[in-house]
Amino acid sequence: MKKVFALMLAAGVFAVVACGEGKKAEGSADSAQVDSAAAVVDSAAAKVDSAAAVVDSAAAKVDSLKK
């Protein structure tokens, strides 16, 4: 009986490995998600840059008042 189970296990493992993950359609959904994420990151970077400019100008005013 052990040999039968071992043979069935080996056949099952072979079937799973032979099927693979399956092919997707050229990554069209993945590339759309990446493009969307890149747009979000770009807009966030622009907000950070504008906030940094405000902080820099405020720091310059504080520095000028210290002198």
N, C-alpha and C positions, 0 to 999 in steps of 0.2 A: 504494500500500500504506500510505503514511503517513496518508492520509485515512481509511482503514478503521480503523487503530489509534486515530486521534484520535477517530473517531466512537464506537468501542467504549469508549474511556476516558471520553468525555463521558457515554455511556449508563450506564456503571458508577458514575460519580460521582453522577449523578442518582438512580440506584436506591438508593445508600447514603444519600444525603441525604433521600430521600423516605421511607425506612423509619423514620428517626429512632431514638431510643434505646428505644422501646417503653415502654408505661406499666406501672408497678408497682401493686400492690394497695394503694392509699391509704397507703403507707408504714407498714404494720403491723409489719413486721420491724424497720424502722429505728427506730420509736418505742419498741419493746420494748428495743432495744439502748441507746437513749438513756436510758430509764428505769433500766435496769440500771447504766449508767455513773454516773448521777446518784446512785444509792443507794450505790455504792462511794465516790464523792467525799464524800458526806455522812458516811459512817462514818469515812473518813480524816480529815475535818475535825474530827469529834468527838474522835478520838484525839489530834490535834494540839492541840486546845484543852485536853484534860486534861493533856497533857504540858507545855504552857505554864503551866498552873496549878501544877504541881509545881515547875517551874523558878522561877517567881515566888516561891513560898513559900520555896524554898531560898535564893534571892537575898535575901529579907527577913531570913532567919536570919543570913546572912553579914553583911549590913549592920548588924544589931543587935549582932553580936559585935565589929565594927570600932569601935563607939562606946565 
